[in-house]
């Protein structure tokens, strides 16, 4: 079962994402409520998740700031941004995010993006 880290400051979204991920055959490795917490959590994993679902606007450290640090730790991890702010889409891709998904989320599309990210991760390991 592939592990996914959720990074978002909205408790209702934690429940929703955890539920759809579990129903889709994924395991939630953890839930971070801000960028700082996400970085600390990612560093602490002995078996790091291959995919991170990352919000943009959060207290402490934004998703963009956290993504930069996390990708310095492990450039192979696939970060899927979840945001209603489409104005950041170009910046998100320029810093190395794998994908951008708009809120409100379309569940089928999000699951497809996670599967695509996992395939890309496995491909990067074989090259």
N, C-alpha and C positions, 0 to 999 in steps of 0.2 A: 504494500500500500504506500503510495507516494505521499510525502508530507508537504504541507503548504503552510506558510506563515501568513497570518492576517495582520495588517497594520492599518488601523483605523480608529478614530476617536469616538465613533458612534456605537454605543452598546447595542442598539436594536439591529444594526448591521452585523455585529459580531454573531448574534444568534442566527440571523438569516443566512450568512455566509457559512457558518459552521454546519448548519443543517443541510444546505444544498451540497456542500463539499462531501459530507459524510454519505449522503444519499447517492452521490456520484462515484463513490468508491475511493475517496481521498481521506487522508488523516490530517487534522489540524495540528500542526506542530506547536503552535502557540498563538496568542493574540497580544499584540502590542498596541498601546493606545496613543503612542506618539513616536516620532522618529528616533529620539534618544533611546527609548525602551526597545525599539526594534533593533537598533545597532547592538545594544548590550545582549539582547536575547539571541541574535544571530551569532555573535561571537561565542556565546556559551554553549551552543549546540555541538555535541560530539558528532552527530549525524545530521548535517545541515539540510534544511529543506531545499529542494531544487527550484521551487517557485515561491514568490512572495507577491501577495496582493497588497498594493500600496496606495493609500489615500494621499491626497496632495496637501490639503490644509489641515494641520494638526498643531496642537500646542507643543512647546519645547523645541522641536525641530521638524521642519516640513518634510514631506515625502521626497521632494527633490534633493534636499540636503542629505537625508538618510540614504537615498539611493546611491549618491556619489560615494559615501563612506562604505556602504555594503559592497559595492562593486570593486572597491579597492581591496577589500578583504577576499572576495571571491568573484572574479569576473565572469564565471560560468553561470551563476545564479540568474534565473529569469524573473524579471520584475514586471508585473502587470499593474499598470496604474489604473485606479478606479477614481474618477473625478467627474464632477458636473462642469468643471471649468475647461472647456475645449481650447481656450487660449494658451494653455501650457503644453499642448500636445507636441508641438515642434521641439520645445525645450526638453521634454521628457525623452524623446527619441534621441536628441543630440547628446544626452548624458549617458545613454546606453540602456535605457529601458527596453524591454522586449515588446511590450504592447501597451495600448491605451484603450480603455473601455469607459464609455460614458455612463454616468449615473443619471437617471435610475437604470439599474442593471437589467440586462436581458440575460436571463439565466442560461439559456441554450448557447448563446454566443460566448459567455464567460467560460463555460465548461469546455467549449471548442478551443478557446484561446489557451486554457490551461493544458489541454492535451497537446496542442501545437507546441507550447513552450517546453513540455516534457520531452517531446520528440527532438526538438532542437537541442536540448540539454544533452540528451544521449548521443546525438550526432556530434556535438562538440567534444565529447569524451573520446569518441572513436577516431578523431582526426588529430 
